[in-house]
Amino acid sequence: MISKETLFALSLFPYLGFLWFISRSPQMPRLALYGFYGTLVFVAVTIPAGIYAQLHYGASLANIDWLHGGAEVFLTLSNILLVMGFRQAVQQLKTKN
C-alpha cells in the first residue's frame, strides 16, 4: 500500500507538468499563474513546518495553531491571486465584446 506521504510527493510531478503547460499559454492570466506557482510556495513552507511541529511539539502541523495558520497564509495568498487573475481576465473579455 502506498503511504499518504509517498502519494503527496508523487502528486508534485503532475502539478509541475500542469504549471509547465499553463505557463506557455498566452491565454493564461499572469496573475492567476502566479497564484498557481504560489501553491508551490505553500507546499515548500508546509513541509518544513510539519517537520518542525513533529520534532518540537510531537504533534501534527494541524494541531499547532500558530504554525498551521502561518503556513496557511501562503495558500490564502495563492487563492487570492488566482481569483484576482481570473476575474481580471473575465473583465477584459467583457470589455472586448
Biopython code that builds the backbone (N, CA, C, O; Angstrom):
import numpy as np
from Bio.PDB.StructureBuilder import StructureBuilder

atoms = [
    (1, "MET", "N", (0.845, -1.182, 0.000)),
    (1, "MET", "CA", (0.000, 0.000, 0.000)),
    (1, "MET", "C", (0.890, 1.245, 0.000)),
    (1, "MET", "O", (1.921, 1.287, 0.670)),
    (2, "ILE", "N", (0.475, 2.246, -0.757)),
    (2, "ILE", "CA", (1.223, 3.497, -0.846)),
    (2, "ILE", "C", (0.850, 4.398, 0.325)),
    (2, "ILE", "O", (-0.329, 4.596, 0.622)),
    (3, "SER", "N", (1.873, 4.940, 0.987)),
    (3, "SER", "CA", (1.599, 5.828, 2.116)),
    (3, "SER", "C", (1.121, 7.192, 1.606)),
    (3, "SER", "O", (1.339, 7.550, 0.449)),
    (4, "LYS", "N", (0.481, 7.923, 2.476)),
    (4, "LYS", "CA", (-0.011, 9.243, 2.080)),
    (4, "LYS", "C", (1.145, 10.197, 1.779)),
    (4, "LYS", "O", (1.008, 11.086, 0.939)),
    (5, "GLU", "N", (2.284, 10.019, 2.457)),
    (5, "GLU", "CA", (3.445, 10.856, 2.189)),
    (5, "GLU", "C", (3.992, 10.599, 0.788)),
    (5, "GLU", "O", (4.365, 11.532, 0.076)),
    (6, "THR", "N", (4.035, 9.320, 0.398)),
    (6, "THR", "CA", (4.514, 8.968, -0.942)),
    (6, "THR", "C", (3.564, 9.513, -2.003)),
    (6, "THR", "O", (4.000, 10.059, -3.016)),
    (7, "LEU", "N", (2.282, 9.363, -1.767)),
    (7, "LEU", "CA", (1.292, 9.867, -2.706)),
    (7, "LEU", "C", (1.386, 11.387, -2.833)),
    (7, "LEU", "O", (1.273, 11.933, -3.930)),
    (8, "PHE", "N", (1.590, 12.055, -1.718)),
    (8, "PHE", "CA", (1.754, 13.509, -1.730)),
    (8, "PHE", "C", (2.968, 13.909, -2.564)),
    (8, "PHE", "O", (2.892, 14.837, -3.369)),
    (9, "ALA", "N", (4.087, 13.211, -2.372)),
    (9, "ALA", "CA", (5.303, 13.515, -3.125)),
    (9, "ALA", "C", (5.113, 13.239, -4.610)),
    (9, "ALA", "O", (5.578, 14.012, -5.448)),
    (10, "LEU", "N", (4.440, 12.157, -4.940)),
    (10, "LEU", "CA", (4.215, 11.821, -6.347)),
    (10, "LEU", "C", (3.268, 12.803, -7.031)),
    (10, "LEU", "O", (3.355, 13.010, -8.241)),
    (11, "SER", "N", (2.376, 13.400, -6.271)),
    (11, "SER", "CA", (1.426, 14.347, -6.861)),
    (11, "SER", "C", (2.109, 15.629, -7.331)),
    (11, "SER", "O", (1.531, 16.406, -8.090)),
    (12, "LEU", "N", (3.325, 15.841, -6.880)),
    (12, "LEU", "CA", (4.064, 17.026, -7.297)),
    (12, "LEU", "C", (4.385, 17.002, -8.794)),
    (12, "LEU", "O", (4.382, 18.047, -9.444)),
    (13, "PHE", "N", (4.658, 15.831, -9.335)),
    (13, "PHE", "CA", (5.046, 15.735, -10.746)),
    (13, "PHE", "C", (3.929, 16.125, -11.713)),
    (13, "PHE", "O", (4.185, 16.894, -12.640)),
    (14, "PRO", "N", (2.707, 15.632, -11.539)),
    (14, "PRO", "CA", (1.642, 16.119, -12.430)),
    (14, "PRO", "C", (1.399, 17.624, -12.275)),
    (14, "PRO", "O", (1.086, 18.304, -13.253)),
    (15, "TYR", "N", (1.540, 18.140, -11.062)),
    (15, "TYR", "CA", (1.330, 19.573, -10.853)),
    (15, "TYR", "C", (2.414, 20.383, -11.552)),
    (15, "TYR", "O", (2.124, 21.428, -12.135)),
    (16, "LEU", "N", (3.647, 19.918, -11.500)),
    (16, "LEU", "CA", (4.723, 20.605, -12.217)),
    (16, "LEU", "C", (4.482, 20.578, -13.720)),
    (16, "LEU", "O", (4.763, 21.557, -14.412)),
    (17, "GLY", "N", (3.961, 19.460, -14.233)),
    (17, "GLY", "CA", (3.595, 19.389, -15.649)),
    (17, "GLY", "C", (2.496, 20.377, -15.989)),
    (17, "GLY", "O", (2.551, 21.042, -17.023)),
    (18, "PHE", "N", (1.505, 20.473, -15.128)),
    (18, "PHE", "CA", (0.425, 21.433, -15.299)),
    (18, "PHE", "C", (0.977, 22.856, -15.362)),
    (18, "PHE", "O", (0.598, 23.635, -16.237)),
    (19, "LEU", "N", (1.869, 23.190, -14.437)),
    (19, "LEU", "CA", (2.473, 24.524, -14.436)),
    (19, "LEU", "C", (3.273, 24.774, -15.705)),
    (19, "LEU", "O", (3.248, 25.877, -16.251)),
    (20, "TRP", "N", (3.970, 23.772, -16.168)),
    (20, "TRP", "CA", (4.765, 23.916, -17.380)),
    (20, "TRP", "C", (3.876, 24.261, -18.570)),
    (20, "TRP", "O", (4.194, 25.148, -19.362)),
    (21, "PHE", "N", (2.754, 23.546, -18.684)),
    (21, "PHE", "CA", (1.850, 23.794, -19.810)),
    (21, "PHE", "C", (1.150, 25.150, -19.715)),
    (21, "PHE", "O", (1.087, 25.885, -20.701)),
    (22, "ILE", "N", (0.630, 25.482, -18.550)),
    (22, "ILE", "CA", (-0.109, 26.749, -18.463)),
    (22, "ILE", "C", (0.812, 27.954, -18.544)),
    (22, "ILE", "O", (0.382, 29.028, -18.965)),
    (23, "SER", "N", (2.064, 27.799, -18.151)),
    (23, "SER", "CA", (2.972, 28.945, -18.240)),
    (23, "SER", "C", (3.342, 29.255, -19.689)),
    (23, "SER", "O", (3.864, 30.333, -19.972)),
    (24, "ARG", "N", (3.082, 28.338, -20.597)),
    (24, "ARG", "CA", (3.358, 28.566, -22.008)),
    (24, "ARG", "C", (2.128, 29.023, -22.792)),
    (24, "ARG", "O", (2.212, 29.308, -23.987)),
    (25, "SER", "N", (1.015, 29.088, -22.123)),
    (25, "SER", "CA", (-0.216, 29.515, -22.781)),
    (25, "SER", "C", (-0.350, 31.031, -22.724)),
    (25, "SER", "O", (-0.323, 31.619, -21.643)),
    (26, "PRO", "N", (-0.493, 31.661, -23.879)),
    (26, "PRO", "CA", (-0.657, 33.128, -23.864)),
    (26, "PRO", "C", (-2.019, 33.550, -23.299)),
    (26, "PRO", "O", (-2.203, 34.714, -22.943)),
    (27, "GLN", "N", (-2.958, 32.630, -23.215)),
    (27, "GLN", "CA", (-4.288, 32.954, -22.689)),
    (27, "GLN", "C", (-4.347, 32.897, -21.166)),
    (27, "GLN", "O", (-5.316, 33.366, -20.569)),
    (28, "MET", "N", (-3.348, 32.343, -20.544)),
    (28, "MET", "CA", (-3.344, 32.217, -19.091)),
    (28, "MET", "C", (-3.065, 33.573, -18.454)),
    (28, "MET", "O", (-2.025, 34.177, -18.715)),
    (29, "PRO", "N", (-3.982, 34.056, -17.622)),
    (29, "PRO", "CA", (-3.739, 35.335, -16.948)),
    (29, "PRO", "C", (-2.493, 35.246, -16.055)),
    (29, "PRO", "O", (-2.352, 34.307, -15.272)),
    (30, "ARG", "N", (-1.610, 36.209, -16.176)),
    (30, "ARG", "CA", (-0.344, 36.176, -15.422)),
    (30, "ARG", "C", (-0.579, 36.146, -13.917)),
    (30, "ARG", "O", (0.096, 35.406, -13.201)),
    (31, "LEU", "N", (-1.513, 36.928, -13.438)),
    (31, "LEU", "CA", (-1.773, 36.966, -12.002)),
    (31, "LEU", "C", (-2.252, 35.606, -11.495)),
    (31, "LEU", "O", (-1.850, 35.168, -10.417)),
    (32, "ALA", "N", (-3.102, 34.947, -12.260)),
    (32, "ALA", "CA", (-3.557, 33.610, -11.878)),
    (32, "ALA", "C", (-2.400, 32.617, -11.931)),
    (32, "ALA", "O", (-2.307, 31.721, -11.092)),
    (33, "LEU", "N", (-1.530, 32.774, -12.904)),
    (33, "LEU", "CA", (-0.355, 31.901, -12.985)),
    (33, "LEU", "C", (0.504, 32.049, -11.733)),
    (33, "LEU", "O", (1.001, 31.059, -11.198)),
    (34, "TYR", "N", (0.677, 33.279, -11.269)),
    (34, "TYR", "CA", (1.420, 33.496, -10.030)),
    (34, "TYR", "C", (0.734, 32.802, -8.856)),
    (34, "TYR", "O", (1.400, 32.305, -7.948)),
    (35, "GLY", "N", (-0.596, 32.771, -8.877)),
    (35, "GLY", "CA", (-1.330, 32.067, -7.833)),
    (35, "GLY", "C", (-1.059, 30.572, -7.857)),
    (35, "GLY", "O", (-0.895, 29.946, -6.811)),
    (36, "PHE", "N", (-1.013, 30.003, -9.059)),
    (36, "PHE", "CA", (-0.705, 28.571, -9.162)),
    (36, "PHE", "C", (0.720, 28.285, -8.693)),
    (36, "PHE", "O", (0.966, 27.274, -8.034)),
    (37, "TYR", "N", (1.653, 29.164, -9.028)),
    (37, "TYR", "CA", (3.020, 29.000, -8.530)),
    (37, "TYR", "C", (3.085, 29.222, -7.016)),
    (37, "TYR", "O", (3.906, 28.615, -6.329)),
    (38, "GLY", "N", (2.228, 30.082, -6.511)),
    (38, "GLY", "CA", (2.170, 30.305, -5.071)),
    (38, "GLY", "C", (1.786, 29.056, -4.305)),
    (38, "GLY", "O", (2.160, 28.896, -3.143)),
    (39, "THR", "N", (1.050, 28.179, -4.940)),
    (39, "THR", "CA", (0.708, 26.906, -4.297)),
    (39, "THR", "C", (1.974, 26.098, -4.025)),
    (39, "THR", "O", (2.065, 25.401, -3.015)),
    (40, "LEU", "N", (2.941, 26.192, -4.922)),
    (40, "LEU", "CA", (4.230, 25.529, -4.675)),
    (40, "LEU", "C", (4.933, 26.133, -3.464)),
    (40, "LEU", "O", (5.561, 25.420, -2.682)),
    (41, "VAL", "N", (4.823, 27.449, -3.315)),
    (41, "VAL", "CA", (5.407, 28.107, -2.143)),
    (41, "VAL", "C", (4.728, 27.582, -0.879)),
    (41, "VAL", "O", (5.389, 27.311, 0.124)),
    (42, "PHE", "N", (3.416, 27.443, -0.937)),
    (42, "PHE", "CA", (2.668, 26.892, 0.201)),
    (42, "PHE", "C", (3.195, 25.508, 0.566)),
    (42, "PHE", "O", (3.423, 25.216, 1.740)),
    (43, "VAL", "N", (3.385, 24.662, -0.433)),
    (43, "VAL", "CA", (3.894, 23.307, -0.179)),
    (43, "VAL", "C", (5.309, 23.383, 0.401)),
    (43, "VAL", "O", (5.642, 22.660, 1.340)),
    (44, "ALA", "N", (6.133, 24.262, -0.165)),
    (44, "ALA", "CA", (7.511, 24.402, 0.311)),
    (44, "ALA", "C", (7.577, 24.890, 1.760)),
    (44, "ALA", "O", (8.511, 24.549, 2.485)),
    (45, "VAL", "N", (6.606, 25.672, 2.176)),
    (45, "VAL", "CA", (6.561, 26.156, 3.559)),
    (45, "VAL", "C", (5.939, 25.112, 4.483)),
    (45, "VAL", "O", (6.371, 24.952, 5.625)),
    (46, "THR", "N", (4.937, 24.410, 3.996)),
    (46, "THR", "CA", (4.203, 23.461, 4.824)),
    (46, "THR", "C", (5.049, 22.253, 5.225)),
    (46, "THR", "O", (4.944, 21.773, 6.353)),
    (47, "ILE", "N", (5.871, 21.770, 4.327)),
    (47, "ILE", "CA", (6.670, 20.574, 4.638)),
    (47, "ILE", "C", (7.618, 20.824, 5.817)),
    (47, "ILE", "O", (7.592, 20.060, 6.782)),
    (48, "PRO", "N", (8.451, 21.864, 5.771)),
    (48, "PRO", "CA", (9.311, 22.085, 6.946)),
    (48, "PRO", "C", (8.521, 22.437, 8.208)),
    (48, "PRO", "O", (8.924, 22.078, 9.314)),
    (49, "ALA", "N", (7.401, 23.137, 8.043)),
    (49, "ALA", "CA", (6.574, 23.465, 9.212)),
    (49, "ALA", "C", (6.024, 22.190, 9.852)),
    (49, "ALA", "O", (5.966, 22.076, 11.077)),
    (50, "GLY", "N", (5.624, 21.241, 9.017)),
    (50, "GLY", "CA", (5.132, 19.960, 9.538)),
    (50, "GLY", "C", (6.214, 19.174, 10.246)),
    (50, "GLY", "O", (5.968, 18.550, 11.278)),
    (51, "ILE", "N", (7.410, 19.205, 9.689)),
    (51, "ILE", "CA", (8.539, 18.515, 10.335)),
    (51, "ILE", "C", (8.861, 19.176, 11.668)),
    (51, "ILE", "O", (9.095, 18.495, 12.666)),
    (52, "TYR", "N", (8.871, 20.505, 11.678)),
    (52, "TYR", "CA", (9.126, 21.245, 12.911)),
    (52, "TYR", "C", (8.077, 20.915, 13.978)),
    (52, "TYR", "O", (8.415, 20.694, 15.141)),
    (53, "ALA", "N", (6.816, 20.885, 13.580)),
    (53, "ALA", "CA", (5.742, 20.571, 14.525)),
    (53, "ALA", "C", (5.937, 19.182, 15.121)),
    (53, "ALA", "O", (5.736, 18.976, 16.318)),
    (54, "GLN", "N", (6.326, 18.243, 14.285)),
    (54, "GLN", "CA", (6.513, 16.864, 14.759)),
    (54, "GLN", "C", (7.718, 16.765, 15.695)),
    (54, "GLN", "O", (7.642, 16.115, 16.737)),
    (55, "LEU", "N", (8.823, 17.406, 15.329)),
    (55, "LEU", "CA", (10.045, 17.297, 16.129)),
    (55, "LEU", "C", (9.967, 18.064, 17.445)),
    (55, "LEU", "O", (10.408, 17.568, 18.482)),
    (56, "HIS", "N", (9.405, 19.277, 17.406)),
    (56, "HIS", "CA", (9.432, 20.119, 18.606)),
    (56, "HIS", "C", (8.192, 20.009, 19.482)),
    (56, "HIS", "O", (8.252, 20.300, 20.677)),
    (57, "TYR", "N", (7.084, 19.598, 18.913)),
    (57, "TYR", "CA", (5.853, 19.510, 19.686)),
    (57, "TYR", "C", (5.312, 18.083, 19.765)),
    (57, "TYR", "O", (4.421, 17.801, 20.566)),
    (58, "GLY", "N", (5.842, 17.190, 18.943)),
    (58, "GLY", "CA", (5.347, 15.815, 18.932)),
    (58, "GLY", "C", (3.919, 15.720, 18.433)),
    (58, "GLY", "O", (3.183, 14.814, 18.825)),
    (59, "ALA", "N", (3.516, 16.649, 17.567)),
    (59, "ALA", "CA", (2.146, 16.690, 17.059)),
    (59, "ALA", "C", (2.168, 17.024, 15.570)),
    (59, "ALA", "O", (3.175, 17.483, 15.030)),
    (60, "SER", "N", (1.046, 16.783, 14.934)),
    (60, "SER", "CA", (0.968, 17.123, 13.512)),
    (60, "SER", "C", (0.795, 18.639, 13.361)),
    (60, "SER", "O", (0.395, 19.337, 14.293)),
    (61, "LEU", "N", (1.103, 19.107, 12.185)),
    (61, "LEU", "CA", (1.021, 20.543, 11.900)),
    (61, "LEU", "C", (-0.378, 21.091, 12.179)),
    (61, "LEU", "O", (-0.517, 22.206, 12.681)),
    (62, "ALA", "N", (-1.400, 20.326, 11.861)),
    (62, "ALA", "CA", (-2.785, 20.780, 12.044)),
    (62, "ALA", "C", (-3.114, 21.064, 13.509)),
    (62, "ALA", "O", (-4.063, 21.794, 13.797)),
    (63, "ASN", "N", (-2.343, 20.496, 14.434)),
    (63, "ASN", "CA", (-2.622, 20.685, 15.857)),
    (63, "ASN", "C", (-1.842, 21.829, 16.493)),
    (63, "ASN", "O", (-2.049, 22.127, 17.669)),
    (64, "ILE", "N", (-0.965, 22.467, 15.756)),
    (64, "ILE", "CA", (-0.190, 23.601, 16.270)),
    (64, "ILE", "C", (-0.705, 24.849, 15.561)),
    (64, "ILE", "O", (-0.264, 25.181, 14.460)),
    (65, "ASP", "N", (-1.626, 25.522, 16.197)),
    (65, "ASP", "CA", (-2.369, 26.605, 15.549)),
    (65, "ASP", "C", (-1.496, 27.691, 14.940)),
    (65, "ASP", "O", (-1.691, 28.051, 13.779)),
    (66, "TRP", "N", (-0.543, 28.219, 15.691)),
    (66, "TRP", "CA", (0.248, 29.333, 15.177)),
    (66, "TRP", "C", (1.079, 28.917, 13.964)),
    (66, "TRP", "O", (1.261, 29.699, 13.032)),
    (67, "LEU", "N", (1.573, 27.700, 13.982)),
    (67, "LEU", "CA", (2.392, 27.217, 12.882)),
    (67, "LEU", "C", (1.526, 26.868, 11.667)),
    (67, "LEU", "O", (1.881, 27.166, 10.527)),
    (68, "HIS", "N", (0.403, 26.241, 11.935)),
    (68, "HIS", "CA", (-0.525, 25.875, 10.862)),
    (68, "HIS", "C", (-1.095, 27.129, 10.199)),
    (68, "HIS", "O", (-1.177, 27.203, 8.973)),
    (69, "GLY", "N", (-1.480, 28.095, 10.996)),
    (69, "GLY", "CA", (-2.008, 29.350, 10.453)),
    (69, "GLY", "C", (-0.981, 30.091, 9.623)),
    (69, "GLY", "O", (-1.311, 30.667, 8.587)),
    (70, "GLY", "N", (0.262, 30.080, 10.073)),
    (70, "GLY", "CA", (1.327, 30.726, 9.314)),
    (70, "GLY", "C", (1.540, 30.080, 7.958)),
    (70, "GLY", "O", (1.778, 30.772, 6.968)),
    (71, "ALA", "N", (1.458, 28.776, 7.909)),
    (71, "ALA", "CA", (1.614, 28.069, 6.631)),
    (71, "ALA", "C", (0.403, 28.317, 5.728)),
    (71, "ALA", "O", (0.556, 28.492, 4.519)),
    (72, "GLU", "N", (-0.777, 28.332, 6.300)),
    (72, "GLU", "CA", (-1.999, 28.512, 5.519)),
    (72, "GLU", "C", (-2.109, 29.910, 4.904)),
    (72, "GLU", "O", (-2.848, 30.105, 3.939)),
    (73, "VAL", "N", (-1.387, 30.870, 5.451)),
    (73, "VAL", "CA", (-1.374, 32.217, 4.870)),
    (73, "VAL", "C", (-0.930, 32.147, 3.408)),
    (73, "VAL", "O", (-1.471, 32.850, 2.555)),
    (74, "PHE", "N", (0.055, 31.298, 3.126)),
    (74, "PHE", "CA", (0.563, 31.179, 1.761)),
    (74, "PHE", "C", (-0.481, 30.604, 0.814)),
    (74, "PHE", "O", (-0.551, 31.007, -0.347)),
    (75, "LEU", "N", (-1.289, 29.673, 1.293)),
    (75, "LEU", "CA", (-2.366, 29.136, 0.468)),
    (75, "LEU", "C", (-3.439, 30.192, 0.236)),
    (75, "LEU", "O", (-3.982, 30.298, -0.864)),
    (76, "THR", "N", (-3.738, 30.958, 1.251)),
    (76, "THR", "CA", (-4.723, 32.030, 1.122)),
    (76, "THR", "C", (-4.263, 33.069, 0.104)),
    (76, "THR", "O", (-5.047, 33.504, -0.739)),
    (77, "LEU", "N", (-3.010, 33.459, 0.181)),
    (77, "LEU", "CA", (-2.485, 34.430, -0.785)),
    (77, "LEU", "C", (-2.515, 33.867, -2.207)),
    (77, "LEU", "O", (-2.825, 34.591, -3.153)),
    (78, "SER", "N", (-2.202, 32.607, -2.358)),
    (78, "SER", "CA", (-2.266, 31.961, -3.675)),
    (78, "SER", "C", (-3.682, 31.984, -4.223)),
    (78, "SER", "O", (-3.897, 32.284, -5.397)),
    (79, "ASN", "N", (-4.646, 31.666, -3.370)),
    (79, "ASN", "CA", (-6.048, 31.666, -3.801)),
    (79, "ASN", "C", (-6.515, 33.062, -4.183)),
    (79, "ASN", "O", (-7.274, 33.224, -5.138)),
    (80, "ILE", "N", (-6.069, 34.062, -3.450)),
    (80, "ILE", "CA", (-6.440, 35.441, -3.779)),
    (80, "ILE", "C", (-5.887, 35.823, -5.151)),
    (80, "ILE", "O", (-6.589, 36.437, -5.955)),
    (81, "LEU", "N", (-4.634, 35.463, -5.419)),
    (81, "LEU", "CA", (-4.047, 35.759, -6.727)),
    (81, "LEU", "C", (-4.794, 35.045, -7.850)),
    (81, "LEU", "O", (-5.003, 35.617, -8.920)),
    (82, "LEU", "N", (-5.191, 33.809, -7.610)),
    (82, "LEU", "CA", (-5.957, 33.067, -8.612)),
    (82, "LEU", "C", (-7.273, 33.766, -8.930)),
    (82, "LEU", "O", (-7.606, 33.975, -10.096)),
    (83, "VAL", "N", (-8.003, 34.119, -7.907)),
    (83, "VAL", "CA", (-9.303, 34.758, -8.105)),
    (83, "VAL", "C", (-9.131, 36.111, -8.798)),
    (83, "VAL", "O", (-9.869, 36.433, -9.730)),
    (84, "MET", "N", (-8.171, 36.889, -8.347)),
    (84, "MET", "CA", (-7.957, 38.205, -8.960)),
    (84, "MET", "C", (-7.531, 38.072, -10.424)),
    (84, "MET", "O", (-7.971, 38.846, -11.274)),
    (85, "GLY", "N", (-6.687, 37.102, -10.709)),
    (85, "GLY", "CA", (-6.227, 36.902, -12.080)),
    (85, "GLY", "C", (-7.339, 36.502, -13.023)),
    (85, "GLY", "O", (-7.460, 37.057, -14.116)),
    (86, "PHE", "N", (-8.156, 35.541, -12.612)),
    (86, "PHE", "CA", (-9.251, 35.112, -13.473)),
    (86, "PHE", "C", (-10.353, 36.161, -13.546)),
    (86, "PHE", "O", (-11.010, 36.298, -14.579)),
    (87, "ARG", "N", (-10.559, 36.896, -12.472)),
    (87, "ARG", "CA", (-11.545, 37.985, -12.505)),
    (87, "ARG", "C", (-11.115, 39.052, -13.506)),
    (87, "ARG", "O", (-11.925, 39.556, -14.284)),
    (88, "GLN", "N", (-9.843, 39.382, -13.473)),
    (88, "GLN", "CA", (-9.300, 40.366, -14.403)),
    (88, "GLN", "C", (-9.460, 39.888, -15.852)),
    (88, "GLN", "O", (-9.793, 40.678, -16.736)),
    (89, "ALA", "N", (-9.222, 38.599, -16.089)),
    (89, "ALA", "CA", (-9.360, 38.046, -17.444)),
    (89, "ALA", "C", (-10.813, 38.100, -17.909)),
    (89, "ALA", "O", (-11.080, 38.418, -19.068)),
    (90, "VAL", "N", (-11.745, 37.795, -17.022)),
    (90, "VAL", "CA", (-13.167, 37.851, -17.382)),
    (90, "VAL", "C", (-13.576, 39.288, -17.686)),
    (90, "VAL", "O", (-14.309, 39.534, -18.644)),
    (91, "GLN", "N", (-13.113, 40.224, -16.889)),
    (91, "GLN", "CA", (-13.435, 41.634, -17.134)),
    (91, "GLN", "C", (-12.872, 42.103, -18.483)),
    (91, "GLN", "O", (-13.532, 42.849, -19.206)),
    (92, "GLN", "N", (-11.669, 41.671, -18.814)),
    (92, "GLN", "CA", (-11.075, 42.054, -20.103)),
    (92, "GLN", "C", (-11.876, 41.472, -21.259)),
    (92, "GLN", "O", (-12.056, 42.138, -22.279)),
    (93, "LEU", "N", (-12.356, 40.252, -21.119)),
    (93, "LEU", "CA", (-13.190, 39.645, -22.180)),
    (93, "LEU", "C", (-14.510, 40.400, -22.332)),
    (93, "LEU", "O", (-14.995, 40.599, -23.446)),
    (94, "LYS", "N", (-15.086, 40.817, -21.201)),
    (94, "LYS", "CA", (-16.343, 41.557, -21.259)),
    (94, "LYS", "C", (-16.171, 42.892, -21.966)),
    (94, "LYS", "O", (-17.035, 43.297, -22.744)),
    (95, "THR", "N", (-15.069, 43.578, -21.705)),
    (95, "THR", "CA", (-14.866, 44.880, -22.348)),
    (95, "THR", "C", (-14.513, 44.731, -23.815)),
    (95, "THR", "O", (-14.762, 45.643, -24.604)),
    (96, "LYS", "N", (-13.939, 43.604, -24.195)),
    (96, "LYS", "CA", (-13.649, 43.332, -25.609)),
    (96, "LYS", "C", (-14.904, 43.137, -26.399)),
    (96, "LYS", "O", (-15.007, 43.597, -27.537)),
    (97, "ASN", "N", (-15.869, 42.457, -25.811)),
    (97, "ASN", "CA", (-17.121, 42.125, -26.506)),
    (97, "ASN", "C", (-18.122, 43.184, -26.363)),
    (97, "ASN", "O", (-19.230, 43.063, -26.887)),
]
sb = StructureBuilder()
sb.init_structure("model")
sb.init_model(0)
sb.init_chain("A")
sb.init_seg("    ")
for serial, (resi, resn, name, xyz) in enumerate(atoms, 1):
    if name == "N":
        sb.init_residue(resn, " ", resi, " ")
    sb.init_atom(name, np.array(xyz, "f"), 0.0, 1.0, " ", f" {name:<3s}", serial, name[0])
structure = sb.get_structure()
